[in-house]
């Protein structure tokens, strides 16, 4: 395999990795390292801001009471109580990170709708990218090695027998079938 054969998938892979792990992910990890425990006192959130922040936080959390549903979607009474608690924390001015930490401490990381970008969870984020890259390399390799196949053009190859004539029984059945469909 020449250098030009595998150069394209590697360049695309590096671009994807830098996009996924790039500045946005780094900023998010750094922000989680030392977050403020609370927003400034007297944040003065409007009712709409409180509702929006509560909704966003609830959509980013999985319900510990309804498997496979977000906290926002779960209809159980326990989930309603937890949603009210999240709303109270937002009203108190608690940060989204602080609220998530409280709930992770109580319910574990399964409450998060997406794994954090740390430890072995990094594999959950990078595995789709790795599989796409490996698939791209395999498809590229396969297509490059198909040069030896020869396709037979339509004008070449065996021609149907010129003297072929169906039996009278087949012709009669075909005519009966055509007559039945036309009437």
N, C-alpha and C positions, 0 to 999 in steps of 0.2 A: 504494500500500500504506500503510495507516495505521500509526501507531505501535504500536497494540495488536497488529497482525498480526505484527510482527517482534520484539516485546518478549519474548515467552515463550522463543523459541529462544536469544536473546542471554543472558537471565538464566540459563537452564539451562547454556549454554556457559560462562559465567563461573563458575558454581558448579563445573562439572566441571574447569575449568582450575585453579581455586584448590585443588581437592581433589587433582589430580594433581601440581601444581607447589608445593603448599602446604608446610606445616611439615615433613612427612616427607621430601620431596625435598631441601629446604634443609638439613635436619639431615644427611642422607646425604652431600650434596656437601661440607658443612663438615667432616664427619668424615673424608672422603677427603683433604681439603686438607693436614692435618698429623697423620697417624696415628702412634701409637706403633709403633716398629719391633719391639717385642717386649713380651710380657706380663711382669709382674714375675717375677723369678727365683723358683723354688720355688713355682710356681703350684699344684703339688700336685693335678693333675687325676686323677680316678679313671679306671679303664679305660673305664667307660661314657661319661664326659664326653669322653674322647679319641676313642672310636669315633663318638659323636654329632657332634662338631666335624669330624672327618675326613669323615664321610658328608655333612654339610651342605656343606662346601667342595667335595667331589668332585661333588655334584649341581649346584652352581652353575658348574661348569667344563665346557666342551666338550672332548671328547677330540681331540687333534691326530692320533690314529692311526685312529680309527673315525669317519668323517664322519657327522654327524647324531646322534651319541650323546653322552651325558654321560660324563665321565671315570669315573664310578661304574659305568656300564652297559657300557663297552667291555671286550671280552674279550681284547684283545691283550696280549702279554707286555710291550710298552713301556708300555701303560697301567697294568698291574699295578705296574711299577717306579715310575711316576710317582705312583700311589696310595700306595705305600709311602713315597715321599719326602714327600708331603703329610702323612702320618701322623707321620713323624719330626719335621717342622717343628712340628706341633701338640704333640707331646711336649716339644719344646724350648721351647714357650711362645710361638711366633710367632703374631701376629695374623692373622686371615683376610685383612685388607687386605694385609699384608706378603707373605703367600703368593701372593695374586693378583698383586701387583706383580712378584714374581719370575717367575711363569709368563707374565705379559704381556710382560715384558722378553725372555723366551726365545722365546715362540711368537707374540706379537702379540695384539691385542685379540680376534682370532677365538676365542681360548680361553674368553672370557667367554660365559656362556649368555645374557646380556642386555647390550645396549650400555650404557655408562655415560651418565649424564645430563650430558653436556658436549659442547661443539662442535656439529658437525653431527649427532651422535647424538641430540640433543634432538628433531630431526625424527622419528626412529624412534619416540620416545615420544609425540610430540604429533600425528603424522599421523592415527592412528585417531580421535582426538578431533576433529580438524579435519574429517575426512570425515563423521563422525556429525553434526556441527553443520551442515555444508553440506547433507547429505542431509535433515536436519530442516527447514532453511529451504526447500529445494526442495519437499519434500512439503507443508509448510504453504502455500507460495505456490501450488502446484498445486491443493490442496484449496480454497483461498480463491477461486481463479479458476474454479471449476467451478459457480458459481451460475447461469450461463446455460444449463446443460444442463436439458432437460426430459425427465423419464421419463414414458412413457405407462403409465397404470394398466392393470391386467389387464382391467378391465371396459370399457375403451375400445379403439379400434383395430379393425383389420379382423377380422371374424368368419369362421370357416371356412364354406365354401359349404354350405348346408343340403341342397342337392340332390346332394351328392357321393355316388357309389356306386362301390365298386371293381369292377373287371371280374370276371366269373365265374372266369376263369383264376386271378386272384390269390386269390379266396376259396377255390378248390379247393386251391391250393398251401398256403395258411394252414391249412386244415382238415387236410390230410395231415401237415403239420408238427406240429400239435397232437396228432393221433392217434398219431404216432410217439413223441412225448415221454410220452404218458400210458401207453403199454403197456410 
